[in-house]
Amino acid sequence: MDYPKALMTIKELVKMGFSEKSLREIASSVGYPVAIRENLKLTSPIKFDVMELDKYLKRTTKFQEGKR
């Protein structure tokens, strides 16, 4: 998928068709650094490295297909 920026917020990715719930779940998952928070404040926006997000989604999709 083509993204206009290297780092994108949840709102920007939702506009592109992603689910806000799934993005928040990915951001809170441990072990794969996809989401970055600019400040340590809880109110600062979460930004996603879109290249890492693509890798993460491909990896989890392959894993889920293998479980079926």
N, C-alpha and C positions, 0 to 999 in steps of 0.2 A: 504494500500500500504506500502511496506517496503522501508525505506530510509536508506542510508548508514551513515548519520550523523544527529544529532539533530538539527543543524542550517545549512541551505543551502542557497547559493546565487541564484539569478535569473538565471544566466548562468547554474548552476548545475541542477536546476529544469527544465530548457528548454531542456537540454540533456536527461532528463527522460521523456519528452513528454508533458510538460505543455506549454501553450501559454504564450509568453512573455507579450503580451498585457494584458491578464487577470491577470497575476501576478502583473503587475504594477498597475492595477486598484485595486486589493485587498490591495496592499501596501499603496495606498493613501486613502483607505476607512477609515472612522472614526467610532469608537465605538467597534472595535474588534481588540485587539493587536496581530496581526499575524506576522507582519514584524518589524524588528529592524534595525536601522541604527547605526553602531558602533560609528561613530563620528557625529557631527552635520553638517559636511561639506556635500554639495550636491553631491560631487564626491565619497564619501565613499560608499562601496557596501551595498546593502540592503540584510539582511539575514532573512530568514523565519524560524520560529519555526515550524517544520514540523508536530508536533502533533497538534498544534493549527490550522495549515493550514488544516489538515484533518477534524477537528471538524467544521471549518468554511465552507469547501466545502460541507460536509454532511448537515449542517444546511441550507445553501442557496439552495441546491438541493431539499431538502424537501419543502422549502418555494416556490420554483418555480413550483414544481409538484402540490402543492396545488392551485396555481393560475390558472391552466389549467382547 
